[in-house]
């Protein structure tokens, strides 16, 4: 991170301004910063200030989180972008393309779980030895009755 002048520092946004404009709590901004998702500049009094492009980065983080992208993957994706400019629509296109296959796989897994859900409603407690959600194909019967797995892929 380059050193900025006092005049440049005065044009940056405070953490409160970023929180208000982004709709994200100050504590979340601090958390994002500790995880390396965003960065701030500090003056001699240790006051944080953010460049305006952080607003777009926060928006990218929130959208990615909303669709279930883990923070580690968001971090890796943001590292591919230059820190010195606002992420563009083209940048978002590249980032979102990275996540589509994983999202499609998760959607498929959730649809399969949803479609099998009615098979266990009558059970109530998932205590059957042969449960299509928790004990598919009864391979876990040796471990006793009841739930053993939420998702066979995990």
ChimeraX commands (.cxc) that place a marker at each C-alpha (Angstrom):
marker #1 position 0.00,0.00,0.00 radius 0.5
marker #1 position 1.43,3.37,-0.99 radius 0.5
marker #1 position 1.78,6.27,1.43 radius 0.5
marker #1 position -0.88,8.93,0.95 radius 0.5
marker #1 position -0.72,12.64,1.61 radius 0.5
marker #1 position -2.78,14.47,4.23 radius 0.5
marker #1 position -4.84,16.04,1.44 radius 0.5
marker #1 position -5.56,12.62,-0.08 radius 0.5
marker #1 position -6.40,11.24,3.36 radius 0.5
marker #1 position -9.01,13.95,3.91 radius 0.5
marker #1 position -10.87,12.78,0.76 radius 0.5
marker #1 position -11.16,9.18,1.94 radius 0.5
marker #1 position -14.26,7.75,3.63 radius 0.5
marker #1 position -14.49,7.04,7.34 radius 0.5
marker #1 position -15.52,3.58,8.49 radius 0.5
marker #1 position -18.88,5.05,9.53 radius 0.5
marker #1 position -19.41,6.53,6.06 radius 0.5
marker #1 position -18.58,3.20,4.40 radius 0.5
marker #1 position -20.93,1.40,6.78 radius 0.5
marker #1 position -23.77,3.84,6.08 radius 0.5
marker #1 position -23.31,3.80,2.31 radius 0.5
marker #1 position -22.82,0.04,2.01 radius 0.5
marker #1 position -25.38,-1.10,4.56 radius 0.5
marker #1 position -22.71,-3.20,6.29 radius 0.5
marker #1 position -21.98,-2.92,10.01 radius 0.5
marker #1 position -18.72,-1.31,11.11 radius 0.5
marker #1 position -17.78,-4.57,12.82 radius 0.5
marker #1 position -18.23,-6.42,9.51 radius 0.5
marker #1 position -15.95,-3.92,7.77 radius 0.5
marker #1 position -13.31,-4.46,10.45 radius 0.5
marker #1 position -13.73,-8.22,10.00 radius 0.5
marker #1 position -13.37,-7.95,6.21 radius 0.5
marker #1 position -10.23,-5.93,6.73 radius 0.5
marker #1 position -8.70,-8.48,9.12 radius 0.5
marker #1 position -9.45,-11.19,6.51 radius 0.5
marker #1 position -7.73,-9.17,3.77 radius 0.5
marker #1 position -10.89,-8.59,1.75 radius 0.5
marker #1 position -10.63,-4.80,1.95 radius 0.5
marker #1 position -7.96,-2.41,3.11 radius 0.5
marker #1 position -7.84,0.94,4.79 radius 0.5
marker #1 position -5.33,3.71,5.17 radius 0.5
marker #1 position -4.41,4.93,8.63 radius 0.5
marker #1 position -3.16,8.29,9.79 radius 0.5
marker #1 position -0.75,8.91,12.66 radius 0.5
marker #1 position -3.69,8.81,15.05 radius 0.5
marker #1 position -4.53,5.32,13.71 radius 0.5
marker #1 position -7.85,6.48,12.22 radius 0.5
marker #1 position -9.07,4.27,9.37 radius 0.5
marker #1 position -10.03,5.74,6.05 radius 0.5
marker #1 position -11.19,3.92,2.95 radius 0.5
marker #1 position -10.86,4.73,-0.73 radius 0.5
marker #1 position -14.22,5.02,-2.48 radius 0.5
marker #1 position -13.57,1.85,-4.49 radius 0.5
marker #1 position -14.01,-0.12,-1.25 radius 0.5
marker #1 position -17.77,0.41,-1.63 radius 0.5
marker #1 position -17.79,-1.70,-4.79 radius 0.5
marker #1 position -15.58,-4.33,-3.15 radius 0.5
marker #1 position -17.99,-4.55,-0.22 radius 0.5
marker #1 position -20.87,-4.92,-2.69 radius 0.5
marker #1 position -19.03,-7.78,-4.41 radius 0.5
marker #1 position -18.40,-9.44,-1.03 radius 0.5
marker #1 position -22.05,-9.15,0.01 radius 0.5
marker #1 position -23.43,-10.49,-3.28 radius 0.5
marker #1 position -20.96,-13.38,-3.26 radius 0.5
marker #1 position -21.84,-14.20,0.34 radius 0.5
marker #1 position -25.55,-14.05,-0.44 radius 0.5
marker #1 position -25.16,-16.78,-3.07 radius 0.5
marker #1 position -23.09,-18.87,-0.67 radius 0.5
marker #1 position -19.53,-18.27,-1.82 radius 0.5
marker #1 position -17.19,-18.87,1.15 radius 0.5
marker #1 position -15.05,-15.94,2.33 radius 0.5
marker #1 position -11.85,-17.79,1.42 radius 0.5
marker #1 position -13.00,-18.01,-2.20 radius 0.5
marker #1 position -14.09,-14.37,-2.18 radius 0.5
marker #1 position -10.66,-13.42,-0.84 radius 0.5
marker #1 position -8.88,-15.39,-3.57 radius 0.5
marker #1 position -11.06,-13.80,-6.24 radius 0.5
marker #1 position -10.55,-10.26,-4.95 radius 0.5
marker #1 position -6.79,-10.81,-4.94 radius 0.5
marker #1 position -6.98,-11.07,-8.75 radius 0.5
marker #1 position -8.25,-7.48,-8.97 radius 0.5
marker #1 position -6.07,-4.38,-8.79 radius 0.5
marker #1 position -6.36,-2.62,-5.42 radius 0.5
marker #1 position -6.02,0.82,-6.98 radius 0.5
marker #1 position -9.33,0.96,-8.85 radius 0.5
marker #1 position -13.01,0.27,-8.50 radius 0.5
marker #1 position -14.00,-3.22,-9.69 radius 0.5
marker #1 position -15.86,-2.99,-12.98 radius 0.5
marker #1 position -18.77,-4.92,-14.48 radius 0.5
marker #1 position -16.18,-6.87,-16.50 radius 0.5
marker #1 position -14.36,-7.74,-13.26 radius 0.5
marker #1 position -17.62,-8.98,-11.77 radius 0.5
marker #1 position -18.23,-11.09,-14.89 radius 0.5
marker #1 position -14.88,-12.81,-14.43 radius 0.5
marker #1 position -15.43,-13.36,-10.70 radius 0.5
marker #1 position -18.97,-14.66,-11.07 radius 0.5
marker #1 position -17.93,-17.05,-13.85 radius 0.5
marker #1 position -15.43,-18.60,-11.40 radius 0.5
marker #1 position -18.25,-19.44,-9.01 radius 0.5
marker #1 position -20.94,-20.71,-11.41 radius 0.5
marker #1 position -19.93,-24.39,-11.50 radius 0.5
marker #1 position -19.77,-24.60,-7.73 radius 0.5
marker #1 position -23.12,-22.83,-7.38 radius 0.5
marker #1 position -24.69,-25.16,-9.94 radius 0.5
marker #1 position -23.38,-28.20,-8.01 radius 0.5
marker #1 position -24.74,-26.83,-4.72 radius 0.5
marker #1 position -28.11,-26.06,-6.30 radius 0.5
marker #1 position -28.30,-29.60,-7.68 radius 0.5
marker #1 position -27.39,-31.07,-4.26 radius 0.5
marker #1 position -30.04,-28.92,-2.54 radius 0.5
marker #1 position -32.65,-29.88,-5.13 radius 0.5
marker #1 position -31.88,-33.55,-4.52 radius 0.5
marker #1 position -32.22,-33.05,-0.76 radius 0.5
marker #1 position -35.49,-31.15,-1.26 radius 0.5
marker #1 position -36.87,-33.87,-3.52 radius 0.5
marker #1 position -36.04,-36.56,-0.95 radius 0.5
marker #1 position -37.34,-34.58,2.02 radius 0.5
marker #1 position -40.90,-35.89,1.84 radius 0.5
marker #1 position -39.56,-39.40,2.41 radius 0.5
marker #1 position -38.63,-38.55,5.98 radius 0.5
marker #1 position -41.52,-36.30,7.00 radius 0.5
marker #1 position -43.52,-39.27,8.31 radius 0.5
marker #1 position -40.58,-40.35,10.43 radius 0.5
marker #1 position -40.30,-37.02,12.22 radius 0.5
marker #1 position -37.10,-37.82,14.08 radius 0.5
marker #1 position -35.13,-39.49,11.28 radius 0.5
marker #1 position -34.72,-42.58,13.45 radius 0.5
marker #1 position -35.45,-45.13,10.75 radius 0.5
marker #1 position -32.65,-47.49,9.84 radius 0.5
marker #1 position -33.30,-46.90,6.17 radius 0.5
marker #1 position -33.58,-43.15,5.66 radius 0.5
marker #1 position -33.03,-41.77,2.14 radius 0.5
marker #1 position -31.62,-38.49,3.50 radius 0.5
marker #1 position -29.51,-39.55,6.45 radius 0.5
marker #1 position -28.77,-43.18,5.63 radius 0.5
marker #1 position -28.98,-43.65,1.86 radius 0.5
marker #1 position -28.97,-47.30,0.75 radius 0.5
marker #1 position -28.80,-48.29,4.45 radius 0.5
marker #1 position -24.99,-48.38,4.29 radius 0.5
marker #1 position -24.76,-46.99,7.81 radius 0.5
marker #1 position -27.08,-49.53,9.45 radius 0.5
marker #1 position -24.15,-51.13,11.27 radius 0.5
marker #1 position -23.71,-47.87,13.23 radius 0.5
marker #1 position -27.26,-48.09,14.54 radius 0.5
marker #1 position -30.51,-46.31,13.76 radius 0.5
marker #1 position -30.83,-42.59,13.30 radius 0.5
marker #1 position -29.20,-39.83,11.28 radius 0.5
marker #1 position -25.57,-40.19,10.29 radius 0.5
marker #1 position -25.14,-37.94,7.28 radius 0.5
marker #1 position -26.76,-34.69,6.19 radius 0.5
marker #1 position -25.38,-34.74,2.70 radius 0.5
marker #1 position -23.75,-37.82,1.17 radius 0.5
marker #1 position -21.32,-35.56,-0.72 radius 0.5
marker #1 position -19.87,-34.01,2.44 radius 0.5
marker link #1:1,2 radius 0.2
marker link #1:2,3 radius 0.2
marker link #1:3,4 radius 0.2
marker link #1:4,5 radius 0.2
marker link #1:5,6 radius 0.2
marker link #1:6,7 radius 0.2
marker link #1:7,8 radius 0.2
marker link #1:8,9 radius 0.2
marker link #1:9,10 radius 0.2
marker link #1:10,11 radius 0.2
marker link #1:11,12 radius 0.2
marker link #1:12,13 radius 0.2
marker link #1:13,14 radius 0.2
marker link #1:14,15 radius 0.2
marker link #1:15,16 radius 0.2
marker link #1:16,17 radius 0.2
marker link #1:17,18 radius 0.2
marker link #1:18,19 radius 0.2
marker link #1:19,20 radius 0.2
marker link #1:20,21 radius 0.2
marker link #1:21,22 radius 0.2
marker link #1:22,23 radius 0.2
marker link #1:23,24 radius 0.2
marker link #1:24,25 radius 0.2
marker link #1:25,26 radius 0.2
marker link #1:26,27 radius 0.2
marker link #1:27,28 radius 0.2
marker link #1:28,29 radius 0.2
marker link #1:29,30 radius 0.2
marker link #1:30,31 radius 0.2
marker link #1:31,32 radius 0.2
marker link #1:32,33 radius 0.2
marker link #1:33,34 radius 0.2
marker link #1:34,35 radius 0.2
marker link #1:35,36 radius 0.2
marker link #1:36,37 radius 0.2
marker link #1:37,38 radius 0.2
marker link #1:38,39 radius 0.2
marker link #1:39,40 radius 0.2
marker link #1:40,41 radius 0.2
marker link #1:41,42 radius 0.2
marker link #1:42,43 radius 0.2
marker link #1:43,44 radius 0.2
marker link #1:44,45 radius 0.2
marker link #1:45,46 radius 0.2
marker link #1:46,47 radius 0.2
marker link #1:47,48 radius 0.2
marker link #1:48,49 radius 0.2
marker link #1:49,50 radius 0.2
marker link #1:50,51 radius 0.2
marker link #1:51,52 radius 0.2
marker link #1:52,53 radius 0.2
marker link #1:53,54 radius 0.2
marker link #1:54,55 radius 0.2
marker link #1:55,56 radius 0.2
marker link #1:56,57 radius 0.2
marker link #1:57,58 radius 0.2
marker link #1:58,59 radius 0.2
marker link #1:59,60 radius 0.2
marker link #1:60,61 radius 0.2
marker link #1:61,62 radius 0.2
marker link #1:62,63 radius 0.2
marker link #1:63,64 radius 0.2
marker link #1:64,65 radius 0.2
marker link #1:65,66 radius 0.2
marker link #1:66,67 radius 0.2
marker link #1:67,68 radius 0.2
marker link #1:68,69 radius 0.2
marker link #1:69,70 radius 0.2
marker link #1:70,71 radius 0.2
marker link #1:71,72 radius 0.2
marker link #1:72,73 radius 0.2
marker link #1:73,74 radius 0.2
marker link #1:74,75 radius 0.2
marker link #1:75,76 radius 0.2
marker link #1:76,77 radius 0.2
marker link #1:77,78 radius 0.2
marker link #1:78,79 radius 0.2
marker link #1:79,80 radius 0.2
marker link #1:80,81 radius 0.2
marker link #1:81,82 radius 0.2
marker link #1:82,83 radius 0.2
marker link #1:83,84 radius 0.2
marker link #1:84,85 radius 0.2
marker link #1:85,86 radius 0.2
marker link #1:86,87 radius 0.2
marker link #1:87,88 radius 0.2
marker link #1:88,89 radius 0.2
marker link #1:89,90 radius 0.2
marker link #1:90,91 radius 0.2
marker link #1:91,92 radius 0.2
marker link #1:92,93 radius 0.2
marker link #1:93,94 radius 0.2
marker link #1:94,95 radius 0.2
marker link #1:95,96 radius 0.2
marker link #1:96,97 radius 0.2
marker link #1:97,98 radius 0.2
marker link #1:98,99 radius 0.2
marker link #1:99,100 radius 0.2
marker link #1:100,101 radius 0.2
marker link #1:101,102 radius 0.2
marker link #1:102,103 radius 0.2
marker link #1:103,104 radius 0.2
marker link #1:104,105 radius 0.2
marker link #1:105,106 radius 0.2
marker link #1:106,107 radius 0.2
marker link #1:107,108 radius 0.2
marker link #1:108,109 radius 0.2
marker link #1:109,110 radius 0.2
marker link #1:110,111 radius 0.2
marker link #1:111,112 radius 0.2
marker link #1:112,113 radius 0.2
marker link #1:113,114 radius 0.2
marker link #1:114,115 radius 0.2
marker link #1:115,116 radius 0.2
marker link #1:116,117 radius 0.2
marker link #1:117,118 radius 0.2
marker link #1:118,119 radius 0.2
marker link #1:119,120 radius 0.2
marker link #1:120,121 radius 0.2
marker link #1:121,122 radius 0.2
marker link #1:122,123 radius 0.2
marker link #1:123,124 radius 0.2
marker link #1:124,125 radius 0.2
marker link #1:125,126 radius 0.2
marker link #1:126,127 radius 0.2
marker link #1:127,128 radius 0.2
marker link #1:128,129 radius 0.2
marker link #1:129,130 radius 0.2
marker link #1:130,131 radius 0.2
marker link #1:131,132 radius 0.2
marker link #1:132,133 radius 0.2
marker link #1:133,134 radius 0.2
marker link #1:134,135 radius 0.2
marker link #1:135,136 radius 0.2
marker link #1:136,137 radius 0.2
marker link #1:137,138 radius 0.2
marker link #1:138,139 radius 0.2
marker link #1:139,140 radius 0.2
marker link #1:140,141 radius 0.2
marker link #1:141,142 radius 0.2
marker link #1:142,143 radius 0.2
marker link #1:143,144 radius 0.2
marker link #1:144,145 radius 0.2
marker link #1:145,146 radius 0.2
marker link #1:146,147 radius 0.2
marker link #1:147,148 radius 0.2
marker link #1:148,149 radius 0.2
marker link #1:149,150 radius 0.2
marker link #1:150,151 radius 0.2
marker link #1:151,152 radius 0.2
marker link #1:152,153 radius 0.2
marker link #1:153,154 radius 0.2
view
